[in-house]
Amino acid sequence: MPYAIINKIRMHYEVSGQGAPVLLINGLSAPAVGFVLQVKALAPHFQVVTFDNRGVGETDLPPDPLYTTAQMADDAAALLRHLKLPRAHVLGASMGGTIATELALRHPPLVRSLTLACTWADADARFLHTIEAWISLAYRVPVEERYRYVVYPWIFSPEFLAKKDNVEQAFQRALAYPHQTKPEAIERQARGILEWNGTRVGRLGSIRVPALVLVGKDDILTPPAFSKALASKLPRARLVVLPGGHGFFLEQADAFNRAVLRFLKSVRSK
């Protein structure tokens, strides 16, 4: 399990496969292991880099009152430089999509293409209230109940939730992970989300790399309207709506991975 000192914190990362580099950035409180299905699909074709954002998984939990999106984008940039990767395809899911967007704005030479999944640039009041609620509940609700009753109803589609085996398998996988995210980390990342929201809309037109914007049709946390608005601001973006909820890259992994592979190979061939 490799580690590196990145911006004065110890960061955990993994590298799989060979070829053009692809950096995967996960969402709020989510460790790199959440991309296991994407790594399996992409690693035969690309060099896939995953990492735990600050505060999560095996990466340090620095004491800052919030982790800004710019700060986390700088972490990602520093990791690419540490690995001597001058340019990478960047995929971000949920909060990871905002980090990927910020990375493209702050460090454009590092970004070959953008894949932005279940994310946003300017979310609405319901989303912001939900994030505030999650901050509060992170301290008050045991981790088992947090997954089952706070997170899952928002991230999975009705079809997925209707099958109890799906929920139970997701629940057991989540609980089996030995480095559960602490409430402090959830709050610090979430405060960064709230601070960043809506502040970059006017600059999205400066992102000139090819972009794929993906969203689940049943996503109620970051609904398709968010992705449509985001794609409309990116000069070279294509919007694709797939089955599933906010966690569609888990519940519809095959369809998600196929769309990503098609896009990355199309960029590579140009």
Secondary structure, DSSP 8 states (H G I E B T S, - for coil): --EEEETTEEEEEEEES-SSEEEEE--TT--GGGGHHHHHHHTTTSEEEEE--TTSTTS-----S---HHHHHHHHHHHHHHTT-S-EEEEEETHHHHHHHHHHHH-GGGEEEEEEES--SS--HHHHHHHHHHHHHHHHS-HHHIIIIIIHHHHS-HHHHHSHHHHHHHHHHHHH-SS---HHHHHHHHHHHHHHTTSSGGGGGG--S-EEEEEETT-SSS-HHHHHHHHHHSTTEEEEEESS-TTHHHHTHHHHHHHHHHHHHHHHT-
